[in-house]
C-alpha cells in the first residue's frame, strides 16, 4: 500500500470515527429530549390512554379494586368492576395503579367531560337518590344517600335516618353527616 493509499485509509478511518461520535452524540441528545418530553406526561394523560382497559387500583385505606377504567375526570376515575359495580375513586386517595397502557393521550384529545371534578360526579350521583357506600381514608365505610355537595364536602344521609319509603328522602330532623372530600376514598352505589 502506497503512502497515498494509507493516507486515504487514515482519513476514512477518522471520518468513520467522527461519524460514530456524531451518532453517539445524536443518540444521547434524542434520549435527553425523550426524557424531557416524557417529563411533561401527566397521570391524567396516562389514565386517558388507558380508558377501556382493565386496571388495578390501590387506594389508601380502601379495598384494592380491579376493573375496566371507564371515565377519567379532573380529580377522579370511574372503575367498573367484574360484578358490574361502578366505583368512583378520588385520585388524591390512590396510592398506585397497575395495568395502565404505556402511552398517554394529550390533553387536547381528552373528552369534554374530562374537566369535570369529583364534586360534579358526586352531584350527579346524589341526584339519583340511591343508597351508596362511601369509603373513607381511615378504612371506615358509611352507607346512606348522598345529599348536597359543597365546595370541599359532601353530605351523607345515613341509612338509620332515612325514610324507608320509595322516595328515600331524609326523615324530618334526621342527622346528616358531613364528609370532607379530602377524607373520601371511593363511592359506589348499592349496599
LUMBA-273361 format. One record per residue: residue number from 1; residue in three letters; y, z, x negated of N, C-alpha, C in turn. Coordinates in pm, whole numbers, m for minus. Layout:
+-----+-----+---------+--------+--------+----------+--------+---------+---------+--------+--------+
|   i |  aa | n.north |   n.up | n.east | ca.north |  ca.up | ca.east | c.north |   c.up | c.east |
+-----+-----+---------+--------+--------+----------+--------+---------+---------+--------+--------+
| NUM | ALA |       Y |      Z |      X |        Y |      Z |       X |       Y |      Z |      X |
...
+-----+-----+---------+--------+--------+----------+--------+---------+---------+--------+--------+
***
This chain:
+-----+-----+---------+--------+--------+----------+--------+---------+---------+--------+--------+
|   i |  aa | n.north |   n.up | n.east | ca.north |  ca.up | ca.east | c.north |   c.up | c.east |
+-----+-----+---------+--------+--------+----------+--------+---------+---------+--------+--------+
|   1 | UNK |    m115 |      0 |    m85 |        0 |      0 |       0 |     122 |      0 |    m91 |
|   2 | UNK |     215 |    m91 |    m61 |      336 |   m104 |    m141 |     436 |      4 |   m105 |
|   3 | UNK |     540 |     17 |   m189 |      641 |    120 |    m165 |     715 |     96 |    m34 |
|   4 | UNK |     732 |    m32 |      1 |      800 |    m63 |     128 |     714 |    m20 |    246 |
|   5 | UNK |     584 |    m46 |    238 |      493 |     m9 |     346 |     484 |    142 |    359 |
|   6 | UNK |     479 |    213 |    246 |      470 |    359 |     254 |     601 |    418 |    306 |
|   7 | UNK |     713 |    353 |    276 |      842 |    399 |     329 |     845 |    382 |    481 |
|   8 | UNK |     795 |    266 |    531 |      790 |    243 |     676 |     694 |    342 |    743 |
|   9 | UNK |     583 |    371 |    675 |      487 |    468 |     729 |     553 |    606 |    739 |
|  10 | UNK |     633 |    642 |    636 |      705 |    769 |     638 |     804 |    772 |    754 |
|  11 | UNK |     879 |    660 |    774 |      974 |    653 |     887 |     901 |    664 |   1020 |
|  12 | UNK |     788 |    593 |   1033 |      710 |    601 |    1157 |     666 |    746 |   1183 |
|  13 | UNK |     620 |    811 |   1076 |      575 |    949 |    1089 |     692 |   1039 |   1131 |
|  14 | UNK |     808 |   1023 |   1071 |      926 |   1102 |    1106 |     970 |   1076 |   1249 |
|  15 | UNK |     966 |    950 |   1291 |     1002 |    917 |    1430 |     906 |    981 |   1529 |
|  16 | UNK |     777 |    981 |   1495 |      678 |   1044 |    1584 |     701 |   1195 |   1591 |
|  17 | UNK |     733 |   1255 |   1477 |      761 |   1398 |    1477 |     885 |   1428 |   1561 |
|  18 | UNK |     989 |   1346 |   1545 |     1113 |   1366 |    1622 |    1086 |   1348 |   1771 |
|  19 | UNK |    1007 |   1246 |   1805 |      974 |   1223 |    1946 |     896 |   1342 |   2002 |
|  20 | UNK |     804 |   1395 |   1921 |      728 |   1512 |    1964 |     818 |   1633 |   1985 |
|  21 | UNK |     914 |   1653 |   1895 |     1009 |   1763 |    1909 |    1096 |   1746 |   2033 |
|  22 | UNK |    1142 |   1621 |   2057 |     1223 |   1595 |    2177 |    1142 |   1622 |   2303 |
|  23 | UNK |    1016 |   1579 |   2302 |      929 |   1601 |    2417 |     909 |   1751 |   2440 |
|  24 | UNK |     887 |   1827 |   2334 |      868 |   1972 |    2346 |     996 |   2038 |   2398 |
|  25 | UNK |    1112 |   1995 |   2346 |     1239 |   2050 |    2394 |    1260 |   2016 |   2541 |
|  26 | UNK |    1227 |   1892 |   2578 |     1243 |   1849 |    2718 |    1152 |   1931 |   2810 |
|  27 | UNK |    1028 |   1952 |   2768 |      936 |   2032 |    2848 |     987 |   2175 |   2865 |
|  28 | UNK |    1044 |   2231 |   2757 |     1100 |   2366 |    2765 |    1219 |   2368 |   2862 |
|  29 | UNK |    1305 |   2265 |   2855 |     1420 |   2257 |    2946 |    1374 |   2244 |   3090 |
|  30 | UNK |    1274 |   2158 |   3115 |     1221 |   2140 |    3250 |    1161 |   2271 |   3300 |
|  31 | UNK |    1089 |   2341 |   3212 |     1032 |   2471 |    3250 |    1140 |   2571 |   3287 |
|  32 | UNK |    1247 |   2575 |   3207 |     1357 |   2666 |    3237 |    1425 |   2630 |   3367 |
|  33 | UNK |    1444 |   2500 |   3391 |     1505 |   2456 |    3517 |    1416 |   2492 |   3635 |
|  34 | UNK |    1285 |   2472 |   3618 |     1192 |   2505 |    3727 |    1198 |   2654 |   3758 |
|  35 | UNK |    1199 |   2737 |   3654 |     1209 |   2881 |    3677 |    1343 |   2917 |   3742 |
|  36 | UNK |    1449 |   2853 |   3697 |     1581 |   2878 |    3756 |    1586 |   2836 |   3901 |
|  37 | UNK |    1527 |   2721 |   3930 |     1523 |   2675 |    4070 |    1439 |   2768 |   4155 |
|  38 | UNK |    1323 |   2811 |   4102 |     1236 |   2899 |    4180 |    1303 |   3033 |   4208 |
|  39 | UNK |    1392 |   3074 |   4121 |     1464 |   3199 |    4143 |    1550 |   3192 |   4269 |
|  40 | UNK |    1576 |   3072 |   4319 |     1655 |   3054 |    4440 |    1570 |   3061 |   4567 |
|  41 | UNK |    1436 |   3058 |   4554 |     1346 |   3061 |    4670 |    1346 |   3202 |   4728 |
|  42 | UNK |    1362 |   3211 |   4861 |     1364 |   3341 |    4929 |    1230 |   3368 |   4997 |
|  43 | UNK |    1209 |   3494 |   5029 |     1089 |   3531 |    5104 |    1087 |   3457 |   5237 |
|  44 | UNK |    1202 |   3446 |   5303 |     1206 |   3375 |    5431 |    1165 |   3229 |   5412 |
|  45 | UNK |    1205 |   3166 |   5301 |     1164 |   3030 |    5273 |    1013 |   3018 |   5259 |
|  46 | UNK |     953 |   3114 |   5188 |      807 |   3115 |    5172 |     740 |   3138 |   5307 |
|  47 | UNK |     797 |   3228 |   5388 |      738 |   3255 |    5519 |     746 |   3132 |   5608 |
|  48 | UNK |     860 |   3063 |   5608 |      871 |   2941 |    5687 |     772 |   2835 |   5639 |
|  49 | UNK |     747 |   2831 |   5511 |      649 |   2738 |    5457 |     507 |   2774 |   5493 |
|  50 | UNK |     487 |   2893 |   5544 |      353 |   2942 |    5578 |     330 |   2952 |   5729 |
|  51 | UNK |     427 |   2911 |   5809 |      409 |   2919 |    5955 |     285 |   2841 |   5996 |
|  52 | UNK |     208 |   2902 |   6086 |       85 |   2841 |    6133 |     m37 |   2879 |   6051 |
|  53 | UNK |     m16 |   2940 |   5937 |     m127 |   2981 |    5850 |    m172 |   3123 |   5885 |
|  54 | UNK |    m295 |   3153 |   5849 |     m345 |   3290 |    5864 |    m304 |   3367 |   5740 |
|  55 | UNK |    m232 |   3476 |   5762 |     m183 |   3560 |    5653 |    m224 |   3705 |   5680 |
|  56 | UNK |    m214 |   3785 |   5577 |     m241 |   3929 |    5589 |    m112 |   4002 |   5555 |
|  57 | UNK |     m75 |   4096 |   5642 |       49 |   4172 |    5626 |      12 |   4318 |   5603 |
|  58 | UNK |      75 |   4377 |   5502 |       52 |   4517 |    5468 |     183 |   4593 |   5493 |
|  59 | UNK |     202 |   4645 |   5614 |      326 |   4719 |    5644 |     319 |   4863 |   5597 |
|  60 | UNK |     434 |   4922 |   5579 |      443 |   5064 |    5542 |     401 |   5149 |   5661 |
|  61 | UNK |     313 |   5242 |   5639 |      277 |   5338 |    5743 |     208 |   5280 |   5864 |
|  62 | UNK |     175 |   5153 |   5862 |      108 |   5091 |    5976 |     m26 |   5032 |   5934 |
|  63 | UNK |     m97 |   4983 |   6033 |     m225 |   4923 |    6000 |    m204 |   4784 |   5941 |
|  64 | UNK |    m292 |   4746 |   5849 |     m285 |   4614 |    5789 |    m329 |   4513 |   5894 |
|  65 | UNK |    m256 |   4404 |   5902 |     m280 |   4305 |    6006 |    m312 |   4170 |   5946 |
|  66 | UNK |    m395 |   4096 |   6014 |     m428 |   3961 |    5974 |    m415 |   3872 |   6097 |
|  67 | UNK |    m354 |   3758 |   6080 |     m339 |   3667 |    6193 |    m254 |   3547 |   6156 |
|  68 | UNK |    m229 |   3466 |   6256 |     m151 |   3344 |    6236 |      m3 |   3378 |   6239 |
|  69 | UNK |      67 |   3335 |   6135 |      212 |   3356 |    6129 |     276 |   3258 |   6226 |
|  70 | UNK |     328 |   3312 |   6335 |      377 |   3227 |    6443 |     527 |   3201 |   6434 |
|  71 | UNK |     605 |   3308 |   6422 |      751 |   3294 |    6418 |     807 |   3370 |   6299 |
|  72 | UNK |     921 |   3321 |   6251 |      992 |   3388 |    6144 |    1138 |   3399 |   6186 |
|  73 | UNK |    1188 |   3521 |   6195 |     1328 |   3542 |    6229 |    1406 |   3584 |   6106 |
|  74 | UNK |    1528 |   3624 |   6126 |     1615 |   3662 |    6015 |    1564 |   3785 |   5941 |
|  75 | UNK |    1500 |   3878 |   6013 |     1453 |   4002 |    5951 |    1320 |   4050 |   6011 |
|  76 | UNK |    1244 |   3958 |   6069 |     1118 |   3994 |    6134 |    1024 |   3873 |   6135 |
|  77 | UNK |     897 |   3901 |   6162 |      798 |   3794 |    6180 |     714 |   3828 |   6302 |
|  78 | UNK |     656 |   3723 |   6361 |      558 |   3742 |    6467 |     424 |   3695 |   6415 |
|  79 | UNK |     327 |   3783 |   6426 |      191 |   3754 |    6383 |     100 |   3761 |   6504 |
|  80 | UNK |      21 |   3657 |   6526 |      m75 |   3654 |    6637 |    m213 |   3683 |   6579 |
|  81 | UNK |    m270 |   3800 |   6614 |     m399 |   3837 |    6556 |    m514 |   3765 |   6625 |
|  82 | UNK |    m634 |   3787 |   6577 |     m752 |   3717 |    6628 |    m789 |   3757 |   6770 |
|  83 | UNK |    m731 |   3865 |   6820 |     m759 |   3912 |    6957 |    m652 |   3864 |   7055 |
|  84 | UNK |    m562 |   3779 |   7009 |     m456 |   3728 |    7095 |    m338 |   3822 |   7113 |
|  85 | UNK |    m330 |   3925 |   7031 |     m220 |   4021 |    7039 |    m106 |   3971 |   6950 |
|  86 | UNK |      14 |   3971 |   7007 |      132 |   3930 |    6933 |     199 |   4053 |   6874 |
|  87 | UNK |     211 |   4055 |   6743 |      275 |   4166 |    6671 |     411 |   4120 |   6622 |
|  88 | UNK |     510 |   4201 |   6642 |      642 |   4175 |    6587 |     661 |   4279 |   6477 |
|  89 | UNK |     683 |   4232 |   6353 |      696 |   4322 |    6239 |     833 |   4308 |   6175 |
|  90 | UNK |     894 |   4421 |   6145 |     1022 |   4421 |    6077 |     996 |   4397 |   5928 |
|  91 | UNK |    1057 |   4295 |   5871 |     1033 |   4261 |    5731 |    1070 |   4374 |   5636 |
|  92 | UNK |    1170 |   4452 |   5669 |     1209 |   4564 |    5584 |    1103 |   4672 |   5574 |
|  93 | UNK |    1001 |   4667 |   5662 |      893 |   4766 |    5661 |     763 |   4707 |   5609 |
|  94 | UNK |     769 |   4587 |   5551 |      648 |   4523 |    5498 |     643 |   4544 |   5347 |
|  95 | UNK |     532 |   4601 |   5300 |      514 |   4622 |    5156 |     474 |   4493 |   5085 |
|  96 | UNK |     381 |   4419 |   5144 |      336 |   4294 |    5080 |     266 |   4205 |   5181 |
|  97 | UNK |     255 |   4077 |   5144 |      188 |   3977 |    5226 |      92 |   3899 |   5137 |
|  98 | UNK |     m20 |   3859 |   5192 |     m114 |   3775 |    5117 |    m149 |   3654 |   5203 |
|  99 | UNK |    m185 |   3547 |   5136 |     m224 |   3425 |    5206 |    m110 |   3330 |   5236 |
| 100 | UNK |       8 |   3354 |   5178 |      121 |   3264 |    5202 |      99 |   3132 |   5128 |
| 101 | UNK |     154 |   3026 |   5183 |      149 |   2895 |    5118 |     226 |   2903 |   4987 |
| 102 | UNK |     188 |   2823 |   4887 |      259 |   2828 |    4759 |     400 |   2770 |   4765 |
| 103 | UNK |     426 |   2687 |   4863 |      557 |   2624 |    4875 |     648 |   2699 |   4969 |
| 104 | UNK |     769 |   2650 |   4978 |      870 |   2711 |    5064 |     942 |   2600 |   5141 |
| 105 | UNK |    1010 |   2638 |   5246 |     1090 |   2544 |    5326 |    1236 |   2582 |   5305 |
| 106 | UNK |    1318 |   2484 |   5275 |     1460 |   2513 |    5253 |    1526 |   2553 |   5385 |
| 107 | UNK |    1630 |   2632 |   5373 |     1698 |   2687 |    5489 |    1747 |   2579 |   5585 |
| 108 | UNK |    1786 |   2466 |   5533 |     1835 |   2357 |    5618 |    1727 |   2305 |   5714 |
| 109 | UNK |    1601 |   2325 |   5680 |     1491 |   2275 |    5763 |    1434 |   2380 |   5858 |
| 110 | UNK |    1488 |   2501 |   5856 |     1437 |   2606 |    5945 |    1479 |   2577 |   6089 |
| 111 | UNK |    1398 |   2618 |   6185 |     1438 |   2600 |    6326 |    1559 |   2687 |   6360 |
| 112 | UNK |    1628 |   2652 |   6463 |     1749 |   2725 |    6504 |    1717 |   2871 |   6535 |
| 113 | UNK |    1597 |   2899 |   6582 |     1558 |   3036 |    6617 |    1536 |   3124 |   6494 |
| 114 | UNK |    1534 |   3065 |   6375 |     1514 |   3142 |    6253 |    1627 |   3241 |   6228 |
| 115 | UNK |    1741 |   3218 |   6287 |     1854 |   3308 |    6269 |    1853 |   3428 |   6361 |
| 116 | UNK |    1758 |   3432 |   6454 |     1752 |   3545 |    6547 |    1706 |   3672 |   6475 |
| 117 | UNK |    1773 |   3781 |   6506 |     1740 |   3908 |    6442 |    1630 |   3980 |   6521 |
| 118 | UNK |    1581 |   4086 |   6462 |     1481 |   4171 |    6528 |    1538 |   4225 |   6658 |
| 119 | UNK |    1667 |   4254 |   6661 |     1731 |   4303 |    6784 |    1715 |   4201 |   6896 |
| 120 | UNK |    1736 |   4073 |   6865 |     1721 |   3968 |    6967 |    1579 |   3962 |   7019 |
| 121 | UNK |    1483 |   3971 |   6928 |     1342 |   3967 |    6968 |    1307 |   4090 |   7053 |
| 122 | UNK |    1361 |   4206 |   7016 |     1336 |   4328 |    7095 |    1398 |   4318 |   7233 |
| 123 | UNK |    1517 |   4258 |   7241 |     1580 |   4240 |    7374 |    1494 |   4152 |   7463 |
| 124 | UNK |    1439 |   4046 |   7406 |     1351 |   3957 |    7484 |    1227 |   4033 |   7531 |
| 125 | UNK |    1171 |   4115 |   7442 |     1053 |   4193 |    7479 |    1089 |   4298 |   7584 |
| 126 | UNK |    1205 |   4359 |   7572 |     1249 |   4460 |    7669 |    1266 |   4397 |   7807 |
| 127 | UNK |    1307 |   4273 |   7810 |     1326 |   4204 |    7938 |    1198 |   4186 |   8017 |
| 128 | UNK |    1083 |   4193 |   7952 |      955 |   4177 |    8023 |     915 |   4303 |   8096 |
| 129 | UNK |     971 |   4417 |   8055 |      941 |   4549 |    8113 |     792 |   4583 |   8106 |
| 130 | UNK |     722 |   4527 |   8009 |      579 |   4558 |    7991 |     565 |   4675 |   7894 |
| 131 | UNK |     456 |   4748 |   7912 |      429 |   4857 |    7819 |     401 |   4800 |   7681 |
| 132 | UNK |     439 |   4876 |   7580 |      418 |   4831 |    7443 |     384 |   4951 |   7355 |
| 133 | UNK |     341 |   4918 |   7234 |      312 |   5019 |    7133 |     409 |   4996 |   7019 |
| 134 | UNK |     478 |   5103 |   6981 |      575 |   5098 |    6872 |     516 |   5178 |   6756 |
| 135 | UNK |     506 |   5115 |   6640 |      456 |   5182 |    6520 |     574 |   5221 |   6432 |
| 136 | UNK |     581 |   5349 |   6391 |      690 |   5399 |    6309 |     647 |   5410 |   6163 |
| 137 | UNK |     745 |   5417 |   6073 |      718 |   5425 |    5929 |     627 |   5541 |   5893 |
| 138 | UNK |     642 |   5653 |   5955 |      560 |   5769 |    5923 |     417 |   5760 |   5974 |
| 139 | UNK |     383 |   5651 |   6044 |      248 |   5633 |    6097 |     235 |   5668 |   6244 |
| 140 | UNK |     337 |   5731 |   6302 |      331 |   5768 |    6443 |     335 |   5642 |   6531 |
| 141 | UNK |     259 |   5648 |   6640 |      257 |   5539 |    6738 |     313 |   5593 |   6869 |
| 142 | UNK |     406 |   5519 |   6926 |      465 |   5557 |    7054 |     432 |   5450 |   7156 |
| 143 | UNK |     401 |   5493 |   7277 |      375 |   5399 |    7386 |     483 |   5414 |   7491 |
| 144 | UNK |     523 |   5305 |   7550 |      624 |   5308 |    7654 |     678 |   5169 |   7681 |
| 145 | UNK |     794 |   5165 |   7742 |      860 |   5039 |    7776 |     993 |   5035 |   7700 |
| 146 | UNK |    1017 |   4924 |   7632 |     1143 |   4910 |    7561 |    1257 |   4903 |   7662 |
| 147 | UNK |    1365 |   4968 |   7627 |     1485 |   4965 |    7711 |    1596 |   4889 |   7640 |
| 148 | UNK |    1714 |   4949 |   7644 |     1828 |   4883 |    7582 |    1814 |   4881 |   7431 |
| 149 | UNK |    1873 |   4776 |   7372 |     1870 |   4762 |    7227 |    2013 |   4765 |   7177 |
| 150 | UNK |    2041 |   4863 |   7093 |     2175 |   4875 |    7035 |    2183 |   4803 |   6901 |
| 151 | UNK |    2290 |   4829 |   6830 |     2311 |   4764 |    6700 |    2203 |   4802 |   6600 |
| 152 | UNK |    2165 |   4930 |   6596 |     2069 |   4974 |    6497 |    1963 |   5067 |   6557 |
| 153 | UNK |    1938 |   5054 |   6686 |     1837 |   5136 |    6753 |    1784 |   5064 |   6876 |
| 154 | UNK |    1671 |   5115 |   6924 |     1613 |   5068 |    7050 |    1574 |   5192 |   7130 |
| 155 | UNK |    1592 |   5183 |   7260 |     1550 |   5293 |    7348 |    1407 |   5265 |   7394 |
| 156 | UNK |    1328 |   5371 |   7402 |     1190 |   5360 |    7447 |    1167 |   5461 |   7557 |
| 157 | UNK |    1132 |   5410 |   7673 |     1098 |   5497 |    7786 |     950 |   5527 |   7772 |
| 158 | UNK |     919 |   5652 |   7740 |      780 |   5691 |    7715 |     699 |   5683 |   7843 |
| 159 | UNK |     571 |   5657 |   7830 |      481 |   5640 |    7944 |     483 |   5761 |   8037 |
| 160 | UNK |     500 |   5881 |   7982 |      500 |   6001 |    8067 |     623 |   6007 |   8157 |
| 161 | UNK |     729 |   5937 |   8121 |      850 |   5939 |    8202 |     865 |   5815 |   8287 |
| 162 | UNK |     757 |   5739 |   8304 |      765 |   5613 |    8379 |     721 |   5632 |   8523 |
| 163 | UNK |     785 |   5560 |   8610 |      742 |   5549 |    8749 |     627 |   5449 |   8746 |
| 164 | UNK |     508 |   5488 |   8784 |      389 |   5405 |    8770 |     381 |   5290 |   8871 |
| 165 | UNK |     485 |   5269 |   8950 |      485 |   5155 |    9041 |     495 |   5027 |   8960 |
| 166 | UNK |     473 |   4914 |   9020 |      469 |   4785 |    8951 |     598 |   4751 |   8877 |
| 167 | UNK |     711 |   4810 |   8919 |      838 |   4773 |    8856 |     854 |   4832 |   8716 |
| 168 | UNK |     780 |   4938 |   8686 |      789 |   5003 |    8555 |     933 |   5041 |   8520 |
| 169 | UNK |    1003 |   5092 |   8615 |     1141 |   5136 |    8592 |    1138 |   5282 |   8551 |
| 170 | UNK |    1232 |   5325 |   8469 |     1237 |   5466 |    8431 |    1252 |   5555 |   8554 |
| 171 | UNK |    1180 |   5665 |   8554 |     1194 |   5761 |    8662 |    1331 |   5827 |   8651 |
| 172 | UNK |    1390 |   5861 |   8763 |     1521 |   5927 |    8758 |    1515 |   6053 |   8674 |
| 173 | UNK |    1608 |   6065 |   8581 |     1617 |   6183 |    8496 |    1515 |   6189 |   8384 |
| 174 | UNK |    1429 |   6091 |   8376 |     1326 |   6094 |    8271 |    1391 |   6074 |   8134 |
| 175 | UNK |    1334 |   6138 |   8032 |     1388 |   6128 |    7897 |    1359 |   5993 |   7833 |
| 176 | UNK |    1452 |   5951 |   7753 |     1438 |   5828 |    7678 |    1444 |   5861 |   7531 |
| 177 | UNK |    1352 |   5806 |   7453 |     1355 |   5826 |    7309 |    1436 |   5714 |   7245 |
| 178 | UNK |    1514 |   5749 |   7147 |     1593 |   5652 |    7073 |    1528 |   5636 |   6935 |
| 179 | UNK |    1493 |   5513 |   6903 |     1424 |   5485 |    6776 |    1517 |   5402 |   6687 |
| 180 | UNK |    1559 |   5457 |   6572 |     1639 |   5378 |    6480 |    1558 |   5258 |   6431 |
| 181 | UNK |    1619 |   5142 |   6423 |     1546 |   5022 |    6379 |    1489 |   5039 |   6238 |
| 182 | UNK |    1556 |   5116 |   6153 |     1508 |   5136 |    6016 |    1374 |   5211 |   6015 |
| 183 | UNK |    1340 |   5284 |   6123 |     1215 |   5359 |    6132 |    1101 |   5275 |   6191 |
| 184 | UNK |    1134 |   5158 |   6241 |     1038 |   5074 |    6310 |     956 |   4990 |   6212 |
| 185 | UNK |     826 |   4987 |   6231 |      738 |   4901 |    6153 |     700 |   4780 |   6236 |
| 186 | UNK |     644 |   4805 |   6355 |      597 |   4694 |    6438 |     602 |   4731 |   6585 |
| 187 | UNK |     598 |   4628 |   6668 |      594 |   4644 |    6814 |     497 |   4540 |   6866 |
| 188 | UNK |     416 |   4582 |   6960 |      327 |   4487 |    7028 |     317 |   4526 |   7173 |
| 189 | UNK |     295 |   4428 |   7259 |      277 |   4458 |    7400 |     136 |   4511 |   7424 |
| 190 | UNK |     121 |   4588 |   7530 |      m10 |   4641 |    7567 |     m30 |   4782 |   7517 |
| 191 | UNK |    m146 |   4834 |   7547 |     m180 |   4972 |    7506 |    m280 |   4970 |   7397 |
+-----+-----+---------+--------+--------+----------+--------+---------+---------+--------+--------+
***
